[in-house]
Amino acid sequence: MSETWSDEDGVFYRLRQSSSVYIAHQAPRGTSYCWPTMWLSSKGKQPDYSKTKIGLDLQSICRGCTQIEILLDLHAESRKKGTPSPTGRLPFHNDFAEISECARRCHTCRVFRQALLTRCGTTDEADALAVTTRHCPVYVRPVFNYQEDSTQEDTSVERLESNVVFKIEILHHSDKAVLIPSSSTANSSFNLPENPNSPWIARQIKSWVEACHQDHRQSCAVLRWSSENPTRLIRIVSESELQLCSIDEQVQYAALSYCWGSQLLTEKDGELLRGAMTTMENLEQRYESFSISELPATLRDAITIFRRAGLAYAWIDSVCIIQGQSDMSDFIREAPRMHSYYGNASFTLAVCSNSRATEALLSPRSAFSEVTQSCHLRGRYLLPPLVTLAEMLKSSPLTKRSWTLQEEHLSPRVLYWTPNRIYWSCADAQLAETATPAVQPDLNDLNQDMPQTFLVACHHGTAETRHRGWLSLVTSYTLRDMSNPNDRFPALSGLASRYQSSCGQKNAYLSGLWELTLAHDLSWRVAKFVPRDEVDSSQTFPSWSWASLPLCHGIEYEAESQNPGGLEFVSSWSYDTSETDAIDDIYKGSRVAGLRVRARLRPFWHEEATLCPWDSILEQNANTQRDRSSMNPEFNFWIVPELPVYSTDPHTGLIVAYEARKKETVGQLDYISSVYRVLQGSLTIFALELTGRAFLLVEKIQDSRFRRVGIAQDYRSGFFDGVAVSDFQLV
């Protein structure tokens, strides 16, 4: 009795019945080589991977991990014979829950379990991993690395042992894949404290903070904004007692960056968080004292961490800024000072593990509930998975929140709290928690971007590096969410203040853009055009600012042009003409509603051009048929080269204008509504020159007043020949 089927990688399985089990052999396509044996239950429902045995090294190993050993043997044998090796991935457990159960007996599964849990971005995700991945098989994909100049001697088993990385994958959960390196030499196991209250964690934090303050004065301390304290601080009187205070003398304090979680809260949690806020009603009492129990779990645990790190003061926004004022007067005063509050902190605690402030920070670290030992597969000792800080941040809810961007990038020192490990980042080092105090893995060796890169550029970078840093932050910022869209500019004001202070000359802030680089700043392009149902008509941001786009809608910038072009900034005007000079420059800049510019302007398409269907002008070839949504289409204007035409694509928002016997010009519209208006003949588009590489697509509102509808980049030379420079208004 036999049966054949294949998985999505094209790896074929053949089964034959033998007594009470099925034995399966897998053969990659195009080879005659067989993969190792798989054990199935007698009913043939699921492979039975969990039965364990004691190996020659006296370590327990399950059938699933034995499969991996057989695969390694086959690979080594094929290398010696010069025959094709097995490729693809090998299933070795039915789901993560099975690995967790098997880890109680199998030493290797403990390492795999630990690695998968360490990869989880939040505590909730780690706790629910067995449920969310139920019935999703777990695969291993060995990756063999060899030097190009390998010799026959280099292909020995011993040589192979030091060049294998095991990639662990869960079906339908590619974001949870983790790499486990191996070595031919024995290594110590990787076991961090399961208990987050372990004294070792406090000692680790204190050592990082003290080392940075003592040894990194010329690289980290110089990034501090000033010697001033925030308007209010929390004094940590004891384990249970706190006091709000205003202090003139300089003190060391820690700042907190966390997710409030407004959109995820139950009614009960909402009441708890509102009760934790400082308001005009409880302000006087809090200046006397208040209990730590008034705060939600994340804030309570953060203060505990600060106290254990040896600090007596803390700054937390919801406690140190007066909330609930009808005129928001305290918020308006405090919001522009974030560059000072985070920039002056001894360090900032970034809570990556929680999506809500009501969740405990000091939760058991599930990755270390099973103690691992040094173990190996056919002589390859498994090393701890190096889950980088960048990888952890990608899956953290903290990086999805708008306010936290500046909280992270304004801080000279950041302590990242993830579900199973802590990380440290300063301008001099990026470190990860380790079980061996004398060994600190330096994540700088991985060429990761430091969160302090922007501060370093502002401190001693060139104008070009500062500007690139700003554009990089804006690009990241547009992808983030917030509960109140009206905070779009306040949540960026600290970064804007720091950037403006680094400019050696006057550089006006213009609703997210800058006067000195205005032409390039205006050249942003939507990563994907905005569907009609995402337009928020209640927003009043100017069309030329990226802030006019819906939240979480990304933008892109081209490299800065070496030929800046002719756009010249003349002046601006604000929504509130009654603003006084006493108001912060960044706040005033965030209220800019329009620009007066001097540039060249011409129609985007020729007045005799004909509107054609998009498909009719596309080059008909295999590539076009395969990729209907290509952002770099090829056109067939060569068929009738004397005919000027224009067209737009409802699928991508691309728009093209062709003039007789000249290179076509392709642009990108911001909104689908503009596409429909072009197709209906109700929208006439003009081109407003920005730089030698880009121009705005605009529509006329009245006289010399225009509104942005898109962007065109890399247009042909001579497009604006013969056009005079004039003054225009952008709204």
FENQUIZI-V926372 format. One record per pair of residues at least 12 apart in sequence whose C-alpha atoms are under 7 Angstrom apart, sorted by the first residue. I is the first residue (numbers start at 1). J is the second residue. If there is no record, write none. Layout:
i:I j:J
i:I j:J
//
This chain:
i:1 j:16
i:1 j:17
i:2 j:14
i:2 j:15
i:2 j:16
i:3 j:15
i:9 j:88
i:10 j:29
i:11 j:26
i:11 j:27
i:11 j:28
i:11 j:29
i:12 j:26
i:12 j:27
i:12 j:28
i:13 j:25
i:13 j:26
i:13 j:27
i:14 j:26
i:20 j:42
i:21 j:39
i:21 j:40
i:21 j:41
i:21 j:42
i:22 j:39
i:22 j:40
i:22 j:44
i:23 j:37
i:23 j:38
i:23 j:39
i:24 j:37
i:24 j:38
i:25 j:37
i:28 j:86
i:28 j:87
i:31 j:84
i:33 j:86
i:35 j:71
i:35 j:86
i:36 j:67
i:36 j:70
i:36 j:71
i:37 j:67
i:49 j:62
i:49 j:63
i:49 j:64
i:49 j:92
i:49 j:93
i:50 j:62
i:50 j:63
i:50 j:64
i:50 j:102
i:51 j:63
i:52 j:106
i:59 j:107
i:60 j:105
i:60 j:106
i:60 j:107
i:61 j:106
i:61 j:107
i:61 j:108
i:62 j:106
i:64 j:92
i:64 j:93
i:65 j:92
i:67 j:92
i:69 j:377
i:69 j:378
i:76 j:157
i:79 j:155
i:80 j:155
i:88 j:141
i:89 j:139
i:89 j:140
i:89 j:141
i:90 j:139
i:90 j:140
i:90 j:141
i:91 j:137
i:91 j:138
i:91 j:139
i:91 j:140
i:92 j:138
i:92 j:139
i:92 j:140
i:93 j:137
i:93 j:138
i:94 j:135
i:94 j:136
i:94 j:137
i:94 j:138
i:95 j:133
i:95 j:134
i:95 j:135
i:95 j:136
i:95 j:137
i:95 j:138
i:96 j:130
i:96 j:133
i:96 j:138
i:97 j:130
i:97 j:134
i:99 j:113
i:100 j:113
i:107 j:372
i:107 j:373
i:107 j:375
i:108 j:375
i:110 j:370
i:110 j:372
i:111 j:372
i:114 j:367
i:114 j:368
i:115 j:178
i:115 j:385
i:116 j:176
i:116 j:178
i:117 j:367
i:118 j:367
i:118 j:420
i:119 j:176
i:119 j:178
i:119 j:387
i:121 j:353
i:121 j:392
i:121 j:395
i:121 j:396
i:121 j:418
i:121 j:419
i:122 j:352
i:122 j:353
i:122 j:354
i:122 j:396
i:122 j:418
i:122 j:419
i:123 j:353
i:123 j:354
i:123 j:419
i:136 j:170
i:136 j:171
i:137 j:170
i:137 j:171
i:138 j:169
i:138 j:170
i:138 j:171
i:139 j:168
i:139 j:169
i:139 j:170
i:140 j:166
i:140 j:167
i:140 j:168
i:140 j:169
i:141 j:166
i:141 j:167
i:141 j:168
i:142 j:164
i:142 j:165
i:142 j:166
i:142 j:167
i:143 j:164
i:143 j:165
i:143 j:166
i:144 j:163
i:144 j:164
i:144 j:165
i:145 j:163
i:145 j:164
i:146 j:163
i:161 j:183
i:161 j:184
i:161 j:379
i:161 j:380
i:162 j:182
i:162 j:183
i:162 j:184
i:162 j:380
i:164 j:181
i:164 j:182
i:165 j:179
i:165 j:180
i:165 j:181
i:165 j:182
i:166 j:179
i:166 j:180
i:166 j:181
i:167 j:179
i:167 j:180
i:179 j:385
i:180 j:382
i:180 j:383
i:180 j:384
i:180 j:385
i:181 j:382
i:181 j:383
i:181 j:385
i:182 j:380
i:182 j:381
i:182 j:382
i:182 j:383
i:183 j:380
i:183 j:381
i:183 j:382
i:183 j:383
i:184 j:379
i:184 j:380
i:184 j:381
i:185 j:381
i:186 j:374
i:186 j:381
i:187 j:374
i:188 j:374
i:189 j:372
i:189 j:373
i:189 j:374
i:190 j:372
i:190 j:384
i:190 j:435
i:191 j:368
i:191 j:371
i:191 j:372
i:191 j:435
i:192 j:368
i:192 j:434
i:192 j:435
i:193 j:368
i:194 j:364
i:194 j:365
i:194 j:366
i:194 j:368
i:194 j:369
i:195 j:364
i:195 j:365
i:196 j:362
i:196 j:363
i:196 j:364
i:196 j:365
i:197 j:362
i:202 j:308
i:202 j:309
i:205 j:309
i:206 j:309
i:216 j:428
i:219 j:427
i:219 j:428
i:220 j:412
i:220 j:426
i:220 j:427
i:220 j:428
i:223 j:412
i:223 j:455
i:223 j:459
i:224 j:343
i:224 j:344
i:224 j:412
i:225 j:340
i:225 j:343
i:225 j:344
i:226 j:340
i:226 j:344
i:227 j:250
i:227 j:344
i:228 j:250
i:229 j:250
i:230 j:341
i:231 j:246
i:232 j:244
i:232 j:245
i:232 j:246
i:232 j:320
i:233 j:245
i:233 j:246
i:233 j:313
i:233 j:314
i:233 j:315
i:233 j:320
i:234 j:313
i:234 j:314
i:234 j:315
i:235 j:312
i:235 j:313
i:235 j:314
i:236 j:312
i:236 j:313
i:240 j:291
i:240 j:292
i:241 j:289
i:241 j:290
i:241 j:291
i:241 j:292
i:242 j:289
i:242 j:290
i:242 j:291
i:242 j:292
i:243 j:286
i:243 j:287
i:243 j:288
i:243 j:289
i:243 j:290
i:244 j:286
i:244 j:287
i:244 j:289
i:245 j:287
i:252 j:311
i:252 j:313
i:252 j:345
i:252 j:346
i:253 j:311
i:253 j:312
i:253 j:313
i:253 j:314
i:253 j:315
i:253 j:345
i:253 j:346
i:254 j:306
i:254 j:313
i:254 j:314
i:254 j:315
i:254 j:345
i:254 j:346
i:254 j:347
i:254 j:348
i:255 j:314
i:255 j:315
i:255 j:316
i:255 j:342
i:255 j:345
i:255 j:347
i:255 j:348
i:255 j:349
i:256 j:315
i:256 j:316
i:256 j:348
i:256 j:349
i:256 j:350
i:257 j:348
i:257 j:349
i:257 j:350
i:257 j:351
i:257 j:404
i:257 j:407
i:258 j:350
i:258 j:351
i:258 j:398
i:259 j:355
i:259 j:356
i:259 j:357
i:259 j:398
i:260 j:356
i:260 j:357
i:261 j:355
i:261 j:356
i:261 j:357
i:262 j:483
i:269 j:358
i:272 j:296
i:273 j:296
i:276 j:294
i:276 j:295
i:276 j:296
i:277 j:318
i:277 j:319
i:277 j:323
i:278 j:318
i:278 j:319
i:278 j:320
i:278 j:321
i:278 j:322
i:278 j:323
i:279 j:322
i:279 j:323
i:279 j:324
i:280 j:322
i:296 j:357
i:296 j:358
i:297 j:357
i:297 j:358
i:297 j:359
i:297 j:360
i:297 j:361
i:298 j:357
i:298 j:358
i:298 j:359
i:298 j:360
i:298 j:361
i:299 j:357
i:301 j:360
i:301 j:361
i:301 j:362
i:335 j:490
i:336 j:490
i:336 j:493
i:336 j:494
i:337 j:494
i:338 j:494
i:339 j:410
i:339 j:494
i:339 j:495
i:339 j:497
i:339 j:498
i:342 j:407
i:342 j:410
i:342 j:411
i:343 j:410
i:343 j:411
i:343 j:412
i:347 j:411
i:347 j:413
i:347 j:414
i:347 j:415
i:348 j:411
i:348 j:413
i:348 j:414
i:348 j:415
i:349 j:414
i:349 j:415
i:349 j:416
i:350 j:414
i:350 j:415
i:350 j:416
i:350 j:417
i:351 j:416
i:351 j:417
i:351 j:418
i:352 j:396
i:352 j:397
i:352 j:398
i:352 j:416
i:352 j:417
i:352 j:418
i:353 j:396
i:353 j:417
i:353 j:418
i:353 j:419
i:355 j:397
i:365 j:419
i:365 j:420
i:367 j:420
i:389 j:423
i:400 j:480
i:400 j:481
i:401 j:480
i:401 j:481
i:401 j:482
i:402 j:477
i:402 j:480
i:402 j:481
i:402 j:482
i:402 j:491
i:403 j:491
i:405 j:477
i:406 j:492
i:406 j:494
i:406 j:495
i:408 j:451
i:409 j:451
i:409 j:452
i:409 j:454
i:410 j:455
i:410 j:495
i:412 j:426
i:412 j:427
i:412 j:452
i:413 j:425
i:413 j:426
i:414 j:426
i:421 j:433
i:426 j:452
i:427 j:452
i:429 j:442
i:429 j:444
i:430 j:442
i:430 j:443
i:430 j:444
i:431 j:443
i:454 j:469
i:458 j:499
i:458 j:502
i:459 j:502
i:475 j:554
i:475 j:555
i:475 j:556
i:478 j:551
i:478 j:552
i:478 j:553
i:478 j:554
i:478 j:555
i:479 j:551
i:479 j:552
i:479 j:553
i:479 j:554
i:480 j:551
i:480 j:552
i:481 j:551
i:481 j:552
i:489 j:590
i:493 j:586
i:496 j:586
i:497 j:586
i:509 j:586
i:509 j:589
i:510 j:589
i:510 j:590
i:510 j:592
i:511 j:545
i:511 j:589
i:511 j:590
i:511 j:591
i:511 j:592
i:512 j:545
i:512 j:590
i:515 j:569
i:519 j:567
i:519 j:690
i:519 j:691
i:520 j:560
i:522 j:544
i:523 j:557
i:523 j:694
i:523 j:711
i:524 j:555
i:524 j:556
i:524 j:557
i:525 j:555
i:525 j:556
i:525 j:557
i:525 j:711
i:526 j:554
i:526 j:555
i:526 j:556
i:526 j:670
i:527 j:554
i:527 j:555
i:527 j:556
i:529 j:652
i:529 j:653
i:529 j:669
i:529 j:670
i:529 j:671
i:529 j:672
i:530 j:670
i:530 j:671
i:530 j:672
i:531 j:671
i:531 j:672
i:532 j:671
i:532 j:672
i:532 j:673
i:534 j:550
i:535 j:550
i:536 j:550
i:542 j:593
i:542 j:594
i:542 j:731
i:543 j:707
i:543 j:708
i:543 j:731
i:544 j:708
i:544 j:731
i:561 j:691
i:561 j:692
i:561 j:693
i:563 j:691
i:563 j:692
i:564 j:691
i:564 j:692
i:565 j:690
i:565 j:691
i:565 j:692
i:566 j:599
i:566 j:690
i:566 j:691
i:567 j:597
i:567 j:598
i:567 j:599
i:567 j:689
i:567 j:690
i:567 j:691
i:568 j:597
i:568 j:598
i:568 j:599
i:569 j:596
i:569 j:597
i:569 j:598
i:570 j:596
i:570 j:597
i:570 j:598
i:571 j:595
i:571 j:596
i:572 j:592
i:572 j:594
i:572 j:595
i:572 j:596
i:573 j:592
i:573 j:593
i:573 j:594
i:573 j:595
i:574 j:591
i:574 j:592
i:574 j:593
i:574 j:594
i:575 j:591
i:575 j:592
i:575 j:593
i:593 j:731
i:594 j:729
i:594 j:730
i:594 j:731
i:595 j:729
i:595 j:730
i:595 j:731
i:596 j:727
i:596 j:728
i:596 j:729
i:596 j:730
i:597 j:727
i:597 j:728
i:597 j:729
i:598 j:725
i:598 j:726
i:598 j:727
i:598 j:728
i:599 j:688
i:599 j:689
i:599 j:725
i:599 j:726
i:599 j:727
i:600 j:688
i:600 j:689
i:600 j:723
i:600 j:724
i:600 j:725
i:600 j:726
i:601 j:686
i:601 j:687
i:601 j:688
i:601 j:689
i:602 j:686
i:602 j:687
i:602 j:688
i:603 j:685
i:603 j:686
i:603 j:687
i:604 j:657
i:604 j:685
i:604 j:686
i:604 j:687
i:605 j:646
i:605 j:657
i:606 j:644
i:606 j:659
i:608 j:644
i:609 j:644
i:609 j:645
i:609 j:646
i:610 j:644
i:610 j:645
i:610 j:646
i:611 j:645
i:611 j:646
i:611 j:647
i:612 j:645
i:612 j:646
i:612 j:647
i:613 j:647
i:614 j:647
i:614 j:648
i:614 j:649
i:617 j:635
i:617 j:636
i:617 j:637
i:618 j:634
i:618 j:635
i:618 j:636
i:619 j:634
i:619 j:635
i:619 j:636
i:629 j:651
i:629 j:652
i:641 j:660
i:641 j:661
i:642 j:660
i:642 j:661
i:643 j:660
i:644 j:658
i:644 j:659
i:644 j:660
i:645 j:657
i:645 j:658
i:645 j:659
i:646 j:658
i:648 j:675
i:650 j:672
i:650 j:675
i:653 j:668
i:653 j:669
i:653 j:672
i:653 j:675
i:654 j:666
i:654 j:667
i:654 j:668
i:654 j:669
i:655 j:667
i:655 j:668
i:655 j:669
i:663 j:716
i:665 j:715
i:666 j:712
i:667 j:711
i:667 j:712
i:667 j:713
i:668 j:710
i:668 j:711
i:668 j:712
i:669 j:709
i:669 j:710
i:669 j:711
i:670 j:709
i:670 j:710
i:674 j:709
i:684 j:699
i:685 j:697
i:685 j:698
i:685 j:699
i:686 j:698
i:686 j:699
i:693 j:713
i:693 j:714
i:693 j:715
i:694 j:712
i:694 j:713
i:694 j:714
i:694 j:715
i:695 j:711
i:695 j:712
i:695 j:713
i:696 j:708
i:696 j:710
i:696 j:711
i:696 j:712
i:697 j:709
i:697 j:710
i:697 j:711
i:697 j:712
i:698 j:710
i:704 j:728
i:704 j:729
i:705 j:728
i:705 j:729
i:705 j:730
i:706 j:729
i:706 j:730
i:706 j:731
i:707 j:730
i:707 j:731
//
